[in-house]
Amino acid sequence: MAALVIFDCDGVLLDTEAIGCAVFAETLQASGFDIDARALRAFIGVSTRNTYATLEARFARPIPETTRGQVRAAFHSALRGLKPMPGLPAVLDALTVPVCVASNSSRESLHSMLATAGLAGRSAGRIFSAAEVAHPKPAPDLFLHAEQHMRVPPRDCVVIEDSVHGIAAAVAAGIPVVGFAGGSHCDAGHAEVLRRAGAVSVCQDMAAVGRALARGDLIPS
């Protein structure tokens, strides 16, 4: 088994990606930006700052801070009663090695979501945000920052990721990565997309993640 398990947050620990895309699209549309939730799925795994930069270039106009604030408020309101990904508590209970969280989400969002889902105690002091590094995923910086802080070399870590950007970041960091295709945003072809991106194994639910971590060989499935 790896000496450290690094979890992405949205779409892995928490089933929030589909909710986020829907809320984001609805709020942008209300502010006069013509985009739907399906189109926003292309930004899953992309940092908030890079998402806004790309959208502003696409629309050729700025997205006001008032609209960004409305997006944040609507997202947090939609996540009331948020629960961990089904099967996740059992996986965490079975692990005998340290875990941490490394996400492109903001620090504020990460701490709020994990607290709402009852996971704050499991990750206290081990939450790493893209705000802490120069380059977010798909650059390797965030995962390298996490493993250095946790004092575990890349070869002894394993990452659990649901996005192509996250897989690319782990591969670039030299860390084996297990793809997770169990979120509500994952369609039938998502597992193969993650394999092509470099995942050494892909799991359709948290029980399979637990088995992969316990097995420890990370052989492609």
C-alpha positions as protocol buffer text, in pm:
chain_id: "A"
residue {
  index: 1
  type: MET
  ca { x: 0 y: 0 z: 0 }
}
residue {
  index: 2
  type: ALA
  ca { x: 110 y: 359 z: -65 }
}
residue {
  index: 3
  type: ALA
  ca { x: 245 y: 563 z: 226 }
}
residue {
  index: 4
  type: LEU
  ca { x: 14 y: 858 z: 146 }
}
residue {
  index: 5
  type: VAL
  ca { x: -321 y: 881 z: -33 }
}
residue {
  index: 6
  type: ILE
  ca { x: -394 y: 1218 z: -195 }
}
residue {
  index: 7
  type: PHE
  ca { x: -762 y: 1276 z: -271 }
}
residue {
  index: 8
  type: ASP
  ca { x: -906 y: 1534 z: -505 }
}
residue {
  index: 9
  type: CYS
  ca { x: -1217 y: 1691 z: -353 }
}
residue {
  index: 10
  type: ASP
  ca { x: -1491 y: 1778 z: -604 }
}
residue {
  index: 11
  type: GLY
  ca { x: -1608 y: 1467 z: -784 }
}
residue {
  index: 12
  type: VAL
  ca { x: -1411 y: 1234 z: -554 }
}
residue {
  index: 13
  type: LEU
  ca { x: -1466 y: 1306 z: -186 }
}
residue {
  index: 14
  type: LEU
  ca { x: -1784 y: 1498 z: -267 }
}
residue {
  index: 15
  type: ASP
  ca { x: -2030 y: 1455 z: -554 }
}
residue {
  index: 16
  type: THR
  ca { x: -2037 y: 1827 z: -634 }
}
residue {
  index: 17
  type: GLU
  ca { x: -1931 y: 1863 z: -999 }
}
residue {
  index: 18
  type: ALA
  ca { x: -2276 y: 1832 z: -1158 }
}
residue {
  index: 19
  type: ILE
  ca { x: -2424 y: 2065 z: -895 }
}
residue {
  index: 20
  type: GLY
  ca { x: -2148 y: 2317 z: -952 }
}
residue {
  index: 21
  type: CYS
  ca { x: -2192 y: 2321 z: -1330 }
}
residue {
  index: 22
  type: ALA
  ca { x: -2569 y: 2366 z: -1301 }
}
residue {
  index: 23
  type: VAL
  ca { x: -2543 y: 2650 z: -1049 }
}
residue {
  index: 24
  type: PHE
  ca { x: -2261 y: 2819 z: -1242 }
}
residue {
  index: 25
  type: ALA
  ca { x: -2455 y: 2807 z: -1567 }
}
residue {
  index: 26
  type: GLU
  ca { x: -2778 y: 2934 z: -1411 }
}
residue {
  index: 27
  type: THR
  ca { x: -2604 y: 3228 z: -1245 }
}
residue {
  index: 28
  type: LEU
  ca { x: -2404 y: 3323 z: -1555 }
}
residue {
  index: 29
  type: GLN
  ca { x: -2716 y: 3305 z: -1771 }
}
residue {
  index: 30
  type: ALA
  ca { x: -2901 y: 3537 z: -1532 }
}
residue {
  index: 31
  type: SER
  ca { x: -2615 y: 3784 z: -1578 }
}
residue {
  index: 32
  type: GLY
  ca { x: -2633 y: 3770 z: -1958 }
}
residue {
  index: 33
  type: PHE
  ca { x: -2365 y: 3511 z: -2034 }
}
residue {
  index: 34
  type: ASP
  ca { x: -2495 y: 3248 z: -2277 }
}
residue {
  index: 35
  type: ILE
  ca { x: -2357 y: 2914 z: -2159 }
}
residue {
  index: 36
  type: ASP
  ca { x: -2513 y: 2592 z: -2034 }
}
residue {
  index: 37
  type: ALA
  ca { x: -2415 y: 2335 z: -1774 }
}
residue {
  index: 38
  type: ARG
  ca { x: -2303 y: 2082 z: -2033 }
}
residue {
  index: 39
  type: ALA
  ca { x: -2052 y: 2328 z: -2181 }
}
residue {
  index: 40
  type: LEU
  ca { x: -1917 y: 2406 z: -1834 }
}
residue {
  index: 41
  type: ARG
  ca { x: -1824 y: 2041 z: -1782 }
}
residue {
  index: 42
  type: ALA
  ca { x: -1519 y: 2114 z: -1997 }
}
residue {
  index: 43
  type: PHE
  ca { x: -1388 y: 2310 z: -1697 }
}
residue {
  index: 44
  type: ILE
  ca { x: -1415 y: 2026 z: -1445 }
}
residue {
  index: 45
  type: GLY
  ca { x: -1078 y: 2003 z: -1274 }
}
residue {
  index: 46
  type: VAL
  ca { x: -974 y: 2352 z: -1386 }
}
residue {
  index: 47
  type: SER
  ca { x: -899 y: 2614 z: -1121 }
}
residue {
  index: 48
  type: THR
  ca { x: -1156 y: 2886 z: -1060 }
}
residue {
  index: 49
  type: ARG
  ca { x: -923 y: 3163 z: -1172 }
}
residue {
  index: 50
  type: ASN
  ca { x: -838 y: 2987 z: -1499 }
}
residue {
  index: 51
  type: THR
  ca { x: -1205 y: 2905 z: -1563 }
}
residue {
  index: 52
  type: TYR
  ca { x: -1303 y: 3270 z: -1532 }
}
residue {
  index: 53
  type: ALA
  ca { x: -1008 y: 3381 z: -1746 }
}
residue {
  index: 54
  type: THR
  ca { x: -1108 y: 3143 z: -2026 }
}
residue {
  index: 55
  type: LEU
  ca { x: -1474 y: 3241 z: -2008 }
}
residue {
  index: 56
  type: GLU
  ca { x: -1391 y: 3612 z: -2016 }
}
residue {
  index: 57
  type: ALA
  ca { x: -1180 y: 3555 z: -2328 }
}
residue {
  index: 58
  type: ARG
  ca { x: -1464 y: 3357 z: -2486 }
}
residue {
  index: 59
  type: PHE
  ca { x: -1724 y: 3624 z: -2411 }
}
residue {
  index: 60
  type: ALA
  ca { x: -1481 y: 3910 z: -2482 }
}
residue {
  index: 61
  type: ARG
  ca { x: -1592 y: 4091 z: -2167 }
}
residue {
  index: 62
  type: PRO
  ca { x: -1524 y: 4068 z: -1796 }
}
residue {
  index: 63
  type: ILE
  ca { x: -1737 y: 3867 z: -1556 }
}
residue {
  index: 64
  type: PRO
  ca { x: -1814 y: 4116 z: -1276 }
}
residue {
  index: 65
  type: GLU
  ca { x: -1716 y: 4045 z: -918 }
}
residue {
  index: 66
  type: THR
  ca { x: -2083 y: 4077 z: -826 }
}
residue {
  index: 67
  type: THR
  ca { x: -2163 y: 3784 z: -1058 }
}
residue {
  index: 68
  type: ARG
  ca { x: -1873 y: 3583 z: -914 }
}
residue {
  index: 69
  type: GLY
  ca { x: -2006 y: 3648 z: -566 }
}
residue {
  index: 70
  type: GLN
  ca { x: -2351 y: 3532 z: -674 }
}
residue {
  index: 71
  type: VAL
  ca { x: -2196 y: 3212 z: -811 }
}
residue {
  index: 72
  type: ARG
  ca { x: -2021 y: 3144 z: -479 }
}
residue {
  index: 73
  type: ALA
  ca { x: -2335 y: 3214 z: -277 }
}
residue {
  index: 74
  type: ALA
  ca { x: -2557 y: 3000 z: -499 }
}
residue {
  index: 75
  type: PHE
  ca { x: -2308 y: 2712 z: -492 }
}
residue {
  index: 76
  type: HIS
  ca { x: -2277 y: 2708 z: -115 }
}
residue {
  index: 77
  type: SER
  ca { x: -2655 y: 2732 z: -80 }
}
residue {
  index: 78
  type: ALA
  ca { x: -2697 y: 2434 z: -314 }
}
residue {
  index: 79
  type: LEU
  ca { x: -2458 y: 2228 z: -101 }
}
residue {
  index: 80
  type: ARG
  ca { x: -2654 y: 2247 z: 223 }
}
residue {
  index: 81
  type: GLY
  ca { x: -2687 y: 1897 z: 359 }
}
residue {
  index: 82
  type: LEU
  ca { x: -2392 y: 1779 z: 150 }
}
residue {
  index: 83
  type: LYS
  ca { x: -2280 y: 1424 z: 228 }
}
residue {
  index: 84
  type: PRO
  ca { x: -1955 y: 1240 z: 146 }
}
residue {
  index: 85
  type: MET
  ca { x: -1938 y: 1039 z: -176 }
}
residue {
  index: 86
  type: PRO
  ca { x: -2128 y: 710 z: -114 }
}
residue {
  index: 87
  type: GLY
  ca { x: -1895 y: 451 z: 36 }
}
residue {
  index: 88
  type: LEU
  ca { x: -1621 y: 704 z: 120 }
}
residue {
  index: 89
  type: PRO
  ca { x: -1637 y: 680 z: 502 }
}
residue {
  index: 90
  type: ALA
  ca { x: -1574 y: 305 z: 490 }
}
residue {
  index: 91
  type: VAL
  ca { x: -1271 y: 359 z: 263 }
}
residue {
  index: 92
  type: LEU
  ca { x: -1126 y: 621 z: 497 }
}
residue {
  index: 93
  type: ASP
  ca { x: -1192 y: 404 z: 802 }
}
residue {
  index: 94
  type: ALA
  ca { x: -1002 y: 114 z: 644 }
}
residue {
  index: 95
  type: LEU
  ca { x: -692 y: 313 z: 551 }
}
residue {
  index: 96
  type: THR
  ca { x: -391 y: 275 z: 778 }
}
residue {
  index: 97
  type: VAL
  ca { x: -183 y: 545 z: 608 }
}
residue {
  index: 98
  type: PRO
  ca { x: -216 y: 926 z: 611 }
}
residue {
  index: 99
  type: VAL
  ca { x: -451 y: 1099 z: 368 }
}
residue {
  index: 100
  type: CYS
  ca { x: -466 y: 1456 z: 243 }
}
residue {
  index: 101
  type: VAL
  ca { x: -674 y: 1665 z: 4 }
}
residue {
  index: 102
  type: ALA
  ca { x: -530 y: 1851 z: -296 }
}
residue {
  index: 103
  type: SER
  ca { x: -782 y: 2048 z: -499 }
}
residue {
  index: 104
  type: ASN
  ca { x: -801 y: 2334 z: -747 }
}
residue {
  index: 105
  type: SER
  ca { x: -1091 y: 2476 z: -542 }
}
residue {
  index: 106
  type: SER
  ca { x: -1031 y: 2778 z: -319 }
}
residue {
  index: 107
  type: ARG
  ca { x: -929 y: 2731 z: 43 }
}
residue {
  index: 108
  type: GLU
  ca { x: -1255 y: 2886 z: 162 }
}
residue {
  index: 109
  type: SER
  ca { x: -1464 y: 2654 z: -54 }
}
residue {
  index: 110
  type: LEU
  ca { x: -1267 y: 2345 z: 45 }
}
residue {
  index: 111
  type: HIS
  ca { x: -1293 y: 2407 z: 418 }
}
residue {
  index: 112
  type: SER
  ca { x: -1663 y: 2494 z: 391 }
}
residue {
  index: 113
  type: MET
  ca { x: -1756 y: 2189 z: 182 }
}
residue {
  index: 114
  type: LEU
  ca { x: -1556 y: 1942 z: 389 }
}
residue {
  index: 115
  type: ALA
  ca { x: -1702 y: 2082 z: 711 }
}
residue {
  index: 116
  type: THR
  ca { x: -2056 y: 2060 z: 572 }
}
residue {
  index: 117
  type: ALA
  ca { x: -1999 y: 1697 z: 472 }
}
residue {
  index: 118
  type: GLY
  ca { x: -1854 y: 1607 z: 812 }
}
residue {
  index: 119
  type: LEU
  ca { x: -1505 y: 1547 z: 674 }
}
residue {
  index: 120
  type: ALA
  ca { x: -1320 y: 1839 z: 834 }
}
residue {
  index: 121
  type: GLY
  ca { x: -1190 y: 1627 z: 1121 }
}
residue {
  index: 122
  type: ARG
  ca { x: -1050 y: 1368 z: 883 }
}
residue {
  index: 123
  type: SER
  ca { x: -852 y: 1625 z: 685 }
}
residue {
  index: 124
  type: ALA
  ca { x: -757 y: 1892 z: 940 }
}
residue {
  index: 125
  type: GLY
  ca { x: -418 y: 2040 z: 856 }
}
residue {
  index: 126
  type: ARG
  ca { x: -395 y: 1831 z: 541 }
}
residue {
  index: 127
  type: ILE
  ca { x: -595 y: 2039 z: 291 }
}
residue {
  index: 128
  type: PHE
  ca { x: -403 y: 2191 z: -1 }
}
residue {
  index: 129
  type: SER
  ca { x: -551 y: 2443 z: -245 }
}
residue {
  index: 130
  type: ALA
  ca { x: -438 y: 2570 z: -584 }
}
residue {
  index: 131
  type: ALA
  ca { x: -406 y: 2912 z: -417 }
}
residue {
  index: 132
  type: GLU
  ca { x: -89 y: 2781 z: -250 }
}
residue {
  index: 133
  type: VAL
  ca { x: 104 y: 2719 z: -573 }
}
residue {
  index: 134
  type: ALA
  ca { x: 203 y: 2917 z: -880 }
}
residue {
  index: 135
  type: HIS
  ca { x: 37 y: 2681 z: -1128 }
}
residue {
  index: 136
  type: PRO
  ca { x: -279 y: 2477 z: -1058 }
}
residue {
  index: 137
  type: LYS
  ca { x: -364 y: 2140 z: -1212 }
}
residue {
  index: 138
  type: PRO
  ca { x: -290 y: 2020 z: -1480 }
}
residue {
  index: 139
  type: ALA
  ca { x: 56 y: 2140 z: -1370 }
}
residue {
  index: 140
  type: PRO
  ca { x: 217 y: 1909 z: -1112 }
}
residue {
  index: 141
  type: ASP
  ca { x: 277 y: 2189 z: -858 }
}
residue {
  index: 142
  type: LEU
  ca { x: -15 y: 2118 z: -625 }
}
residue {
  index: 143
  type: PHE
  ca { x: 53 y: 1746 z: -586 }
}
residue {
  index: 144
  type: LEU
  ca { x: 425 y: 1810 z: -539 }
}
residue {
  index: 145
  type: HIS
  ca { x: 340 y: 2072 z: -277 }
}
residue {
  index: 146
  type: ALA
  ca { x: 116 y: 1824 z: -95 }
}
residue {
  index: 147
  type: GLU
  ca { x: 365 y: 1537 z: -91 }
}
residue {
  index: 148
  type: GLN
  ca { x: 648 y: 1766 z: 16 }
}
residue {
  index: 149
  type: HIS
  ca { x: 440 y: 1904 z: 303 }
}
residue {
  index: 150
  type: MET
  ca { x: 344 y: 1550 z: 406 }
}
residue {
  index: 151
  type: ARG
  ca { x: 710 y: 1440 z: 368 }
}
residue {
  index: 152
  type: VAL
  ca { x: 635 y: 1144 z: 142 }
}
residue {
  index: 153
  type: PRO
  ca { x: 818 y: 1104 z: -193 }
}
residue {
  index: 154
  type: PRO
  ca { x: 603 y: 1086 z: -509 }
}
residue {
  index: 155
  type: ARG
  ca { x: 678 y: 716 z: -571 }
}
residue {
  index: 156
  type: ASP
  ca { x: 523 y: 632 z: -232 }
}
residue {
  index: 157
  type: CYS
  ca { x: 201 y: 829 z: -291 }
}
residue {
  index: 158
  type: VAL
  ca { x: -116 y: 754 z: -482 }
}
residue {
  index: 159
  type: VAL
  ca { x: -366 y: 1010 z: -612 }
}
residue {
  index: 160
  type: ILE
  ca { x: -743 y: 958 z: -651 }
}
residue {
  index: 161
  type: GLU
  ca { x: -876 y: 1182 z: -930 }
}
residue {
  index: 162
  type: ASP
  ca { x: -1189 y: 1221 z: -1141 }
}
residue {
  index: 163
  type: SER
  ca { x: -1071 y: 1469 z: -1404 }
}
residue {
  index: 164
  type: VAL
  ca { x: -835 y: 1464 z: -1699 }
}
residue {
  index: 165
  type: HIS
  ca { x: -663 y: 1774 z: -1561 }
}
residue {
  index: 166
  type: GLY
  ca { x: -606 y: 1604 z: -1227 }
}
residue {
  index: 167
  type: ILE
  ca { x: -476 y: 1287 z: -1391 }
}
residue {
  index: 168
  type: ALA
  ca { x: -233 y: 1495 z: -1600 }
}
residue {
  index: 169
  type: ALA
  ca { x: -109 y: 1674 z: -1288 }
}
residue {
  index: 170
  type: ALA
  ca { x: -42 y: 1347 z: -1105 }
}
residue {
  index: 171
  type: VAL
  ca { x: 136 y: 1194 z: -1404 }
}
residue {
  index: 172
  type: ALA
  ca { x: 352 y: 1505 z: -1438 }
}
residue {
  index: 173
  type: ALA
  ca { x: 435 y: 1483 z: -1066 }
}
residue {
  index: 174
  type: GLY
  ca { x: 543 y: 1120 z: -1104 }
}
residue {
  index: 175
  type: ILE
  ca { x: 266 y: 995 z: -874 }
}
residue {
  index: 176
  type: PRO
  ca { x: 56 y: 685 z: -962 }
}
residue {
  index: 177
  type: VAL
  ca { x: -307 y: 789 z: -1005 }
}
residue {
  index: 178
  type: VAL
  ca { x: -632 y: 595 z: -974 }
}
residue {
  index: 179
  type: GLY
  ca { x: -917 y: 740 z: -1177 }
}
residue {
  index: 180
  type: PHE
  ca { x: -1258 y: 772 z: -1015 }
}
residue {
  index: 181
  type: ALA
  ca { x: -1564 y: 758 z: -1241 }
}
residue {
  index: 182
  type: GLY
  ca { x: -1835 y: 728 z: -976 }
}
residue {
  index: 183
  type: GLY
  ca { x: -1955 y: 1089 z: -963 }
}
residue {
  index: 184
  type: SER
  ca { x: -2291 y: 1194 z: -1106 }
}
residue {
  index: 185
  type: HIS
  ca { x: -2109 y: 1402 z: -1371 }
}
residue {
  index: 186
  type: CYS
  ca { x: -1936 y: 1096 z: -1520 }
}
residue {
  index: 187
  type: ASP
  ca { x: -2092 y: 954 z: -1835 }
}
residue {
  index: 188
  type: ALA
  ca { x: -2047 y: 604 z: -1977 }
}
residue {
  index: 189
  type: GLY
  ca { x: -1721 y: 688 z: -2151 }
}
residue {
  index: 190
  type: HIS
  ca { x: -1554 y: 870 z: -1863 }
}
residue {
  index: 191
  type: ALA
  ca { x: -1357 y: 571 z: -1738 }
}
residue {
  index: 192
  type: GLU
  ca { x: -1188 y: 524 z: -2074 }
}
residue {
  index: 193
  type: VAL
  ca { x: -1111 y: 898 z: -2091 }
}
residue {
  index: 194
  type: LEU
  ca { x: -931 y: 871 z: -1756 }
}
residue {
  index: 195
  type: ARG
  ca { x: -737 y: 562 z: -1868 }
}
residue {
  index: 196
  type: ARG
  ca { x: -620 y: 743 z: -2181 }
}
residue {
  index: 197
  type: ALA
  ca { x: -512 y: 1037 z: -1966 }
}
residue {
  index: 198
  type: GLY
  ca { x: -281 y: 811 z: -1766 }
}
residue {
  index: 199
  type: ALA
  ca { x: -477 y: 654 z: -1480 }
}
residue {
  index: 200
  type: VAL
  ca { x: -322 y: 320 z: -1385 }
}
residue {
  index: 201
  type: SER
  ca { x: -664 y: 194 z: -1276 }
}
residue {
  index: 202
  type: VAL
  ca { x: -1019 y: 332 z: -1289 }
}
residue {
  index: 203
  type: CYS
  ca { x: -1284 y: 270 z: -1024 }
}
residue {
  index: 204
  type: GLN
  ca { x: -1658 y: 312 z: -1069 }
}
residue {
  index: 205
  type: ASP
  ca { x: -1737 y: 344 z: -698 }
}
residue {
  index: 206
  type: MET
  ca { x: -1570 y: 395 z: -363 }
}
residue {
  index: 207
  type: ALA
  ca { x: -1575 y: 26 z: -275 }
}
residue {
  index: 208
  type: ALA
  ca { x: -1353 y: -35 z: -578 }
}
residue {
  index: 209
  type: VAL
  ca { x: -1122 y: 247 z: -466 }
}
residue {
  index: 210
  type: GLY
  ca { x: -1088 y: 77 z: -130 }
}
residue {
  index: 211
  type: ARG
  ca { x: -1002 y: -255 z: -293 }
}
residue {
  index: 212
  type: ALA
  ca { x: -744 y: -90 z: -522 }
}
residue {
  index: 213
  type: LEU
  ca { x: -576 y: 82 z: -229 }
}
residue {
  index: 214
  type: ALA
  ca { x: -574 y: -235 z: -19 }
}
residue {
  index: 215
  type: ARG
  ca { x: -435 y: -440 z: -309 }
}
residue {
  index: 216
  type: GLY
  ca { x: -159 y: -184 z: -353 }
}
residue {
  index: 217
  type: ASP
  ca { x: -34 y: -301 z: -693 }
}
residue {
  index: 218
  type: LEU
  ca { x: -206 y: -33 z: -902 }
}
residue {
  index: 219
  type: ILE
  ca { x: -208 y: -258 z: -1209 }
}
residue {
  index: 220
  type: PRO
  ca { x: -417 y: -111 z: -1494 }
}
residue {
  index: 221
  type: SER
  ca { x: -763 y: -266 z: -1502 }
}
